[in-house]
Amino acid sequence: MNNILLMIPAYNEAENIGDLLLDMKKMGLEAYMDVLVIDDCSADSTSKIVEETGFKVIRQVFNMGYGAALQTAYKYAVEKNMLICFRWMRTASTISAT
């Protein structure tokens, strides 16, 4: 386990989350940090796809929004004694043109 947590809030991201996580695996991020996806009670297969890639996922019981997803990740980080916690936001500038 690492002392750094990369948290990824997600809601109905089945179309995107798999490619994102596979790219992270290719970059070798797991050697430097733990990656945690917080699924905000998605209606699609977001959680299943995350599990299939081998990354950690916490599925919210109810859709509680972005802030609650971040709070869940922070609680996880505190419980695991992590020192640094940051979030991933995928924007147009982080998506490759492939």
Secondary structure, DSSP 8 states (H G I E B T S, - for coil): --SEEEEEEESS-HHHHHHHHHHHHHHTGGGT-EEEEEE-S-SSSHHHHHHHHT-EEEE-SS---HHHHHHHHHHHHHHTT-SEEEE----GGGS---
